[in-house]
Amino acid sequence: MIIHTNQEPTKPSRVLLLGATGFIGAVIQQQLESAAIPTVALGSADINLLEPSASDRLGELLSPDDSVVMLAALTPDKGRNIATLMKNLVMMQTVCEALEKSGCGHLVYFSSDAVYGTGVSQVTEDTPVAPEDLYGAMHYTREIMIRSLAAVPVIVFRPTGVYGRDDTHNSYGPNRFRKAAQADGKITLFGGGEETRDHIYVDDVAALTIRCLLQKSTGTLNVATGISTSFHEVAETISKQFGGGIEIIITPRANPITHRHYDPTNLIKAFPDFSFMPLVDGIALVHKESSMTA
């Protein structure tokens, strides 16, 4: 459940966006600018959160009434080892130290649905966390760290798989499938691609972020559509964008089939008028945008 501190949507005086150059951050920045919300967009080239002086530099930028969106993290494609885990925790330590010194009016933290166990098929915000790898453990630890700042109103986002045109992570799903189809004319599935997962369009993630900033929302929110689709169906949908000529390769199954479905009740209650981009339409839009810039 999330709580809206602002009953009427109110623009924050300013937003500090940490991780602005990433896949999701760049789209959030675009939507903040479209909404005419003053924004300070920061990437690692502006402030490297791993440097010892970073907390002081960030603290100097912060004002007590700022809103902060924290996206900065080393994603699994950068490493899944202990060294990567510790770097991610140092980054959050830097942010916490800066917020302790300067304060802020509101914080949106992007965690991950990796905090839930892979064997959980029905997920709500009340589902017990049970991370099974260092990436999930990192995000849950960062959640605890940021919630330890009692004076900072926080909403934690736990997004499902996010897809969109400029994704660089190449995670298994729509983004990787489209790149493979374009480059090789084929999509390789784990087993027969029977697993079902929820996929959300990056613009919808950004739109929900803006809404939570406007209403100064607090709590925990699973950022998911509530509709799960098999990876084989995703592959077929992408193949159709290429005229149906993409080979879909089924491989011997190495792991048991798992499914994951999200109950979006809390999201619907919080934003009853919000509508998600249907997956078929989102994949078609990504294909069109990618073809235009190819």
Phi and psi in degrees as a GROMACS rama.xvg file:
@    title "Ramachandran Plot"
@    xaxis  label "Phi"
@    yaxis  label "Psi"
@TYPE xy
-118.565  154.437  ILE-2
-118.68  132.04  ILE-3
-90.7033  112.856  HIS-4
-67.8675  -40.2554  THR-5
-93.3069  111.377  ASN-6
-67.6183  -33.2331  GLN-7
-106.773  132.412  GLU-8
-54.1529  128.489  PRO-9
-135.014  128.156  THR-10
-65.5318  132.706  LYS-11
-65.5971  152.26  PRO-12
-64.0515  -32.4257  SER-13
-166.323  149.298  ARG-14
-120.789  128.427  VAL-15
-96.8031  120.155  LEU-16
-107.315  108.551  LEU-17
-97.1816  120.68  LEU-18
95.6145  32.7677  GLY-19
-70.1337  -20.1181  ALA-20
-90.9424  -2.22622  THR-21
-78.4763  176.233  GLY-22
-55.7364  -53.3402  PHE-23
-77.177  -40.3876  ILE-24
-58.795  -39.6832  GLY-25
-63.3991  -37.636  ALA-26
-73.3775  -38.1345  VAL-27
-61.5843  -42.4825  ILE-28
-59.3013  -43.5128  GLN-29
-59.3363  -43.1213  GLN-30
-73.2649  -33.0979  GLN-31
-62.7787  -43.5123  LEU-32
-66.0563  -39.1931  GLU-33
-64.1434  -31.192  SER-34
-86.0173  2.96737  ALA-35
58.3406  40.2838  ALA-36
-99.4974  120.78  ILE-37
-55.0326  131.098  PRO-38
-136.885  136.63  THR-39
-110.224  107.611  VAL-40
-95.3183  119.992  ALA-41
-122.909  129.09  LEU-42
-113.637  -177.074  GLY-43
-65.7547  -24.2641  SER-44
-71.0391  -22.9053  ALA-45
-86.6255  -50.5859  ASP-46
-139.731  116.228  ILE-47
-85.7787  107.635  ASN-48
-67.2172  -5.85387  LEU-49
-90.3299  -11.0678  LEU-50
-80.2228  143.7  GLU-51
-57.6835  -30.1963  PRO-52
-86.8883  -0.919702  SER-53
-65.391  -37.8247  ALA-54
-64.4375  -38.0988  SER-55
-67.1319  -43.1252  ASP-56
-64.4195  -42.4831  ARG-57
-67.5473  -40.5458  LEU-58
-60.3652  -34.9547  GLY-59
-68.3153  -29.0252  GLU-60
-79.404  -29.0398  LEU-61
-76.4546  144.345  LEU-62
-119.087  151.32  SER-63
-58.3586  -24.6326  PRO-64
-99.7056  7.70578  ASP-65
-69.3927  151.529  ASP-66
-100.764  144.683  SER-67
-123.249  133.432  VAL-68
-112.847  116.092  VAL-69
-103.655  103.841  MET-70
-112.34  -15.2382  LEU-71
-61.7273  122.712  ALA-72
-167.406  153.269  ALA-73
-87.6081  115.994  LEU-74
-81.5528  165.845  THR-75
-55.2285  -28.3376  PRO-76
-66.8859  -16.3492  ASP-77
-88.4527  -10.646  LYS-78
144.936  145.753  GLY-79
-119.359  18.4309  ARG-80
-97.2674  179.847  ASN-81
-64.7603  -37.2352  ILE-82
-60.3317  -41.7714  ALA-83
-66.7611  -41.2417  THR-84
-55.32  -48.9337  LEU-85
-66.7008  -36.5893  MET-86
-62.5459  -42.5252  LYS-87
-63.863  -36.625  ASN-88
-71.0884  -35.675  LEU-89
-63.4046  -40.2029  VAL-90
-59.8043  -43.6184  MET-91
-69.8759  -35.5279  MET-92
-58.7637  -42.0546  GLN-93
-59.2342  -45.9593  THR-94
-64.5359  -43.8738  VAL-95
-62.6047  -41.4669  CYS-96
-63.1168  -40.7456  GLU-97
-65.5185  -40.7859  ALA-98
-69.324  -33.4777  LEU-99
-63.9248  -35.5175  GLU-100
-77.2589  -42.7781  LYS-101
-110.212  -23.1664  SER-102
73.4798  170.277  GLY-103
-160.32  162.065  CYS-104
-82.6541  -21.6564  GLY-105
-170.934  145.329  HIS-106
-136.682  131.247  LEU-107
-107.398  116.983  VAL-108
-108.499  126.749  TYR-109
-89.8246  104.607  PHE-110
-93.4049  -140.312  SER-111
-159.662  153.903  SER-112
-74.4888  -0.0923388  ASP-113
-67.5203  -9.16919  ALA-114
-72.2582  -17.3088  VAL-115
-91.3014  151.788  TYR-116
-68.026  147.116  GLY-117
-67.3595  -22.2034  THR-118
-83.0724  -3.06292  GLY-119
-82.9906  120.152  VAL-120
-95.5824  -27.5626  SER-121
-117.492  117.734  GLN-122
-119.807  132.009  VAL-123
-128.69  176.694  THR-124
-66.2181  -16.8014  GLU-125
-91.0343  -3.59021  ASP-126
-63.2483  129.018  THR-127
-59.3325  138.092  PRO-128
-74.4541  144.84  VAL-129
-157.567  65.2038  ALA-130
-60.5331  140.333  PRO-131
-112.116  0.402825  GLU-132
-143.826  174.458  ASP-133
-66.6378  -30.8816  LEU-134
-65.6858  -48.0152  TYR-135
-64.0742  -41.2292  GLY-136
-62.4562  -38.4977  ALA-137
-60.4319  -48.8291  MET-138
-64.5575  -40.3602  HIS-139
-67.5886  -36.9995  TYR-140
-63.0093  -40.9551  THR-141
-65.9934  -35.697  ARG-142
-58.2682  -47.0356  GLU-143
-62.7403  -41.2573  ILE-144
-60.7626  -46.2322  MET-145
-72.6315  -32.1017  ILE-146
-74.951  -13.4751  ARG-147
-72.0035  -13.8116  SER-148
-85.3753  88.9114  LEU-149
-61.0616  -26.3547  ALA-150
-85.0981  -3.18597  ALA-151
-106.841  118.594  VAL-152
-69.3353  126.758  PRO-153
-127.631  138.773  VAL-154
-120.141  132.139  ILE-155
-103.419  123.759  VAL-156
-93.9544  133.44  PHE-157
-120.706  83.7009  ARG-158
-76.0367  147.46  PRO-159
-79.5382  -165.609  THR-160
-63.4149  125.849  GLY-161
-105.415  133.251  VAL-162
-124.903  157.266  TYR-163
172.605  175.784  GLY-164
-66.8239  -40.5281  ARG-165
-101.904  21.5486  ASP-166
-65.3139  134.781  ASP-167
-111.086  -0.884765  THR-168
-82.8398  -22.7109  HIS-169
59.1822  35.2266  ASN-170
-74.2389  154.286  SER-171
-60.4534  121.501  TYR-172
144.093  -155.943  GLY-173
-54.6079  -42.788  PRO-174
-64.481  -48.8097  ASN-175
-66.804  -40.5711  ARG-176
-60.662  -43.2514  PHE-177
-66.3124  -41.7548  ARG-178
-63.5251  -41.0995  LYS-179
-66.2814  -40.3723  ALA-180
-63.0377  -41.911  ALA-181
-70.1339  -40.855  GLN-182
-80.3774  -40.283  ALA-183
-118.85  -9.89226  ASP-184
73.4706  17.822  GLY-185
-151.511  155.667  LYS-186
-125.934  125.717  ILE-187
-102.643  125.803  THR-188
-102.311  155.392  LEU-189
-79.8261  117.694  PHE-190
61.6556  -134.327  GLY-191
-98.9076  10.0167  GLY-192
69.123  30.9311  GLY-193
-72.4289  -24.5754  GLU-194
-58.6104  141.527  GLU-195
-106.83  138.866  THR-196
-142.351  158.851  ARG-197
-92.0759  133.553  ASP-198
-125.334  132.196  HIS-199
-123.684  137.163  ILE-200
-72.6243  137.954  TYR-201
-60.2276  -33.9828  VAL-202
-65.2042  -31.9814  ASP-203
-68.7436  -38.2957  ASP-204
-60.9799  -45.3517  VAL-205
-63.9968  -40.7373  ALA-206
-63.5796  -39.0962  ALA-207
-67.4373  -35.484  LEU-208
-60.9748  -45.8816  THR-209
-62.0879  -42.7759  ILE-210
-61.2045  -42.4849  ARG-211
-68.5742  -32.1474  CYS-212
-67.4092  -43.3776  LEU-213
-63.6501  -34.4959  LEU-214
-103.551  6.4116  GLN-215
47.7744  54.4638  LYS-216
-76.9402  146.67  SER-217
-129.737  158.992  THR-218
120.832  -149.68  GLY-219
-131.065  135.913  THR-220
-136.005  121.918  LEU-221
-76.338  116.65  ASN-222
-90.7754  91.4841  VAL-223
-152.807  155.875  ALA-224
-82.4573  -23.053  THR-225
89.9946  -0.14927  GLY-226
-118.804  120.671  ILE-227
-105.343  141.804  SER-228
-131.612  143.184  THR-229
-71.649  152.598  SER-230
-65.2409  -29.3798  PHE-231
-65.939  -40.524  HIS-232
-64.3444  -39.5503  GLU-233
-60.7648  -45.3196  VAL-234
-61.1487  -42.1758  ALA-235
-64.4036  -39.9598  GLU-236
-62.6129  -40.8857  THR-237
-69.2435  -39.7553  ILE-238
-57.3022  -39.4503  SER-239
-61.9425  -30.6688  LYS-240
-67.0122  -23.5617  GLN-241
-100.189  18.6283  PHE-242
83.6002  11.8849  GLY-243
81.8346  8.22623  GLY-244
-94.5365  13.3535  GLY-245
-89.6513  130.927  ILE-246
-78.5974  127.607  GLU-247
-104.24  114.129  ILE-248
-99.6847  124.261  ILE-249
-96.1089  133.436  ILE-250
-116.461  161.972  THR-251
-58.8706  136.56  PRO-252
-76.6573  128.547  ARG-253
-100.024  -23.3769  ALA-254
-132.059  156.46  ASN-255
-62.0472  151.926  PRO-256
-71.0214  131.314  ILE-257
-128.395  149.725  THR-258
-125.17  154.554  HIS-259
-142.23  127.046  ARG-260
-126.258  141.878  HIS-261
-109.641  138.287  TYR-262
-91.7805  109.632  ASP-263
-88.481  20.1211  PRO-264
-54.9273  -46.2313  THR-265
-64.7211  -37.9829  ASN-266
-66.3966  -42.0756  LEU-267
-65.3016  -39.9812  ILE-268
-64.334  -38.7042  LYS-269
-72.1014  -37.3915  ALA-270
-135.995  72.9569  PHE-271
-62.836  -20.4992  PRO-272
-95.9744  3.55572  ASP-273
-80.1434  135.993  PHE-274
-126.526  138.714  SER-275
-90.3253  151.768  PHE-276
-67.6268  121.13  MET-277
-58.797  143.392  PRO-278
-57.5138  -42.8468  LEU-279
-60.5316  -42.5558  VAL-280
-69.6419  -37.6314  ASP-281
-65.4041  -43.2858  GLY-282
-62.3949  -40.8794  ILE-283
-63.9071  -39.7048  ALA-284
-66.7214  -42.8941  LEU-285
-61.2371  -41.6818  VAL-286
-62.8032  -44.1358  HIS-287
-64.3113  -45.2961  LYS-288
-65.2844  -39.6529  GLU-289
-67.8909  -37.766  SER-290
-67.3667  -34.0698  SER-291
-68.9058  -29.0471  MET-292
-101.841  -0.453145  THR-293
